[in-house]
Amino acid sequence: MAKELVREWKTRTGLDIFEAYGMTESASMVTYNHYYRHVVGSVGTPVNGVEIQIRDSKGNDLGKNKNGEICISGPGIMKGYLNRSEDTKEAFWGRWFRSGDVGYLDDQSYLYIVDRIKELIITGGENVSPREIEEVLYERHEIEECAVIGLPDKEYGERVVAYIIPRRNQTIDPIELKAYLKIHLSPFKVPKEFIAVTDLPKSSSGKLLKRTLKEQVLHGSIHSR
């Protein structure tokens, strides 16, 4: 969840949002953001019996404060995917399950989610995290929801594009947004386009489906506002 939403909720209600992290393969909770030391932007520390390492693409442990793949070990981790031996092999480094998520651990072992590996955008040879851009966009008062994706581009390989649901009675000014993001981000991370839409595709649990969004855009079925 975007940090700005957590802060806004706290301001309006006086209550914290206690984020957790988990997945079906971990059955299910991996970390929890504690009530006694709540850290905005983090999904907390490992629950009892669970270990976390951050590893590079070759499987080396990166230690603290470095981005890498979140790898998990514990009694709740699955043994494998049914009748999918190759997928199971790719999903593990020994006893460590590869989550497919990019993140880092701080000095107090609080975990921070950076993005999904498959959702990273490669534009002009640079890796761009959509979540980093979305965090800055959520600081803007006119934005209700947003999703940043990479679309095919002949010059850059992929171009960064932001799809935005404006708040009620608000409009999106691409020039103003671009100027704001240039203050907070490296130039190559600033979206080439800012597109207002009426809705964004989500799962039944409310999870944003970026792969579906990209398919809708490429097939021309996304509804602009």
N, C-alpha and C positions, 0 to 999 in steps of 0.2 A: 504494500500500500504506500502511495506517495506520502512523503514526510509532511507535506503541506496539509494534506487531508487529516492526518493524525493530529497536527497542531490545531487545525480549525475545529475539529471535534472537541478537543480539550478546552478550547476557548468557549465554545457554545454550551457545553454540558458540564465541564469541570471533571470529566472522566477520561481515563486513558483507554486507548485501544490496545489490547494485549495480543499482539500478533504471534502466530506460531508458524512453523514450517514443517511440512511433511508431504508424503506421497503414498500412493497405493503400495509401491514396492517396499516401503518402510513400515507399513501397518500400524499407525500411520505417522504419529508425531515424532519429529526429530529434534526440534528446538522449541523453546517457549520464552517469550519476553516477560520477565518476572514483575509481579506487582510491587516488590520491595526495591527493585532497581530497574525501573522502566527506561529503556533507551530508545528514543524516537529514531526511526530509520533502520533499526535492527529487528531481526526476528528472534532474538534472544540467544540463550545458551543451550547446549545439549541437555535433553532430559536424561534421567537416570539410566545407565546402562548403554548409552549411545556415545560413540566417538565420532569426531569429524576431523578430516584433514582437507587441506586445500592443495591440489596437485596441478602440475603443468601438463602439457599435452603428451609428455613422455612418461607420466606417472610419478614424477619426483615431488616430494613434499616441499611446499613453498614456505611453510611456517606462517607467521603472523603478518598482517597488513599488506598482503600481496594478492592480487586477483588471480583466480584459477578455478578449476572445476571442483565443486563441492563433492567430497567422497565420504561415505557414511559406513560405519560398522556398528553392529549391535544385534541383539537377539531377535528384533522385529524385522530384520531385513530378509526379504524373500530368498529362496534357494535358486529360483530361476523362472524363466517364462516357459509355460507348458508347450511342449513340442516345438520349441524355438531355440535349439542348442547354440546356433551362431549368435543370435541376439543376446543370449545369456552370457556367452563368452565375452562379447564386447562390453557388456554391462559391468564387469567386475575386473578389478586389479587385486587378485588374491581374495582376501576377505572383505575388501573395500568395494562398496557399490558406487558406481559412477552416476551421479544424479542427472547429468546433462545441464546443470545450472552453474553459472559463474558467480562467485562470491568471494568474500574474504573474512577472516577472523581478526578482531582487534586484540589489543594486549590483554583484555579481560575475557577473551574467548567468546565475545558476542559475535554472532554471525550476521553478515550483511549480504543480501541478495543483490547482485549486479544485473544479471539478465540470464535468459536462456541461451545456451551456446548456439542453438539453431536460429535464434532471432537476432544475433549480432549482424550488423550491416558492414559489408566491406565496400568502401567507396574510395576510389582513387588510391587503392592500396592501404588504406587506413581502416582499422577496426573501430566501429562506432556502436556504443551501447544505446539502444532505444530508450531504456529505462532512465538513463542519465538525462536525456533530453526531456523526457516526460516529467521528471522531477522539477525541472525548471519551468516547464509550461504550466504545471499545476500551481505555481506561485502567482499566476495571472488571474485576476478577479473575474475575467470574462469567460474562463474555461470551466465547463462542467466536467467533461471527460475528454481524454485524448489517447491516441495510439500512434506510435511512430513505427514505420516499416520501411524496408528497402525495396525499391522497384527497379526493374531492369533499365540500364542506361548505357548507351553506346560509348559515351566518353568516360564515365566513371566506373562502369561495371554495375554498380547500383547507385541510385540517388536516394537521399533521405527525404521522406515525405511524412508530414504530420496530418492526421485526420482528427478533427476536433468537433465535439458537441458543445456549442456555446451555452452559457447560462441564459435563462429567460430574459428577454429584452436586451440581450447583448449581441454584438456583432464582432466578427473576426477581421482584424486589420493586418494582413500579411506583412506589410512594410514595418509596422510598429513591432510586431512579434519578432521579426527577423533582427531588428535593431536591438531588442531586449536580449535575445539569445546570444548575440555576438558579444555582449558584455560579459556573459557568464560561461560561454563555451568557446572552444577552439573553432575557427571558421569552418573547418571541414565537417563539423558536427551539426552545424545549423541547417535545418531542412531547406530544401530547394523550393518546396511548396507547402502551403498551409491551406487545407481544404476543410470547410465546414460541412458537417453531415448531420442528418437527423438522428441516426443511431449507429451503434457499433455492434458487431456480432459477438454474442456471448453464449456460454454453455448454460445448462439448466441450473448450475450452481452460481452463476453470475461471473464466471471467469472469462476475461476477454480472450477472444480467439483470433490471434493475429494471422495465423495461416489462412483462416477463412476470409478475413478481411482482405488479404493480398489476392486471394482467388476471386473475390467479388470485384476488386479493382481491375484485375486483368481481364475479367469477363464483362466488365462494364455494368455490373448489377448493384453497385454501391449508390446510395441516394444522396446527392449533394443538397445542401440546405440553401 
